[in-house]
Amino acid sequence: MSAQKGEKTYKYAKIYQSRREQLIEMVFEKNRPINKASKRLGIKYSTAKLIVKKYKETGTFFMKKKPAKAPLPAPAAPMILIPEPKRLTEY
C-alpha cells in the first residue's frame, strides 16, 4: 500500500497471544484497570480495550484471522487459430 500525498499511513502492532493472556489475567483475575494493565504490558489503551471487549463477548482472546484471498485463476492458454484447409473444387 503506497500512501499518496497528504494521506496518513498507520503501522499496526501485532499483539501476540501471550500478551493477550497476560492482559486478560490482569484485568479479570487481578482486577486491574485496563489502562494500568495496558501501560504495564506496553499495549495501547484502545487496543487493550478492544481485546477485553472481544473477550467479554466471545469468551476468548483470540482475534479472528482474516480469510485468505482466493488465488487468481491461472491464465488460459492462448488460442491458436489454425486455418481450415482449402477444399479443392473439381471442374
N, C-alpha and C positions, 0 to 999 in steps of 0.2 A: 504494500500500500504506500503510495507516494503522496506526500502532502503537497497541496498546491499552496500558492502564496496566500497567506492570511489564515490558513486552516491550522488548528491545533492538532498535534499528534499526542497520543497517550501511550504510555508503556504500562502494561498491566503486570502486577506482581503475581507470581504463582505461589499460592498458599498450599503447602504440602499437607498431607493427611495428618502427620504428627502434630503440626501446629494447630490444625483444626481440633484435634483431640484435646490438646492442652487448653485451648480456648474454651471448649465446652466444659471441660472438667473445672476450670477456674470459675466460670460463670455459674454453673448449676450445682457443683458439688462443694465448692469453697465459697459460694455466694459473693463473689467479687463483682463489682460493676463492670459492664462491658468496656467502658472507656479505660479503666485502670488495667484490666486484663489485656486489652489490645495494645496499650503502651508498653506493658511489660514484655509482650511477645513480639513487638515490632510490627504489628499489623495495623493498617489504617482503621480508624474507628468505623467508617462506613462499611468497609469490608467485613469487619468483625460483626457488626450489627446484622449484615446480610446472612452470615454464616449461622448466627444464633437464631435468626428468624426462620431460616430453612430447617434448622434442627427442630425448632418448636413445631413446625408444620408437618415435617415428614418423619421425625424421629431418627434421622441420620444426618451426618455432617458431610456426606459425600455430595459433590456437585454433579449434576448430570453432564455426561460427556456429550459434546455436540456430535450428531451423526456425521459419519464420514461422507464426503461428497462422492456421488456416484462417478465412476470413471467415465471419461468420454468414450463414445464408441470408436472403434478402430476405423480409420478411413477406408472407404470402399476402394476396391481395386479399380484402376482406371479402365474404362470400357474401350476396347479397340474394335473399331468397326472394320469389318472385312467386307469388301465389295463382293456382291454376288457375281459368279462367273457369267460372262455374256453367253447367251444362247445363240447358237448358230441357226440361222434360218435357211431352209432349203429352197432353192429356186427351181 
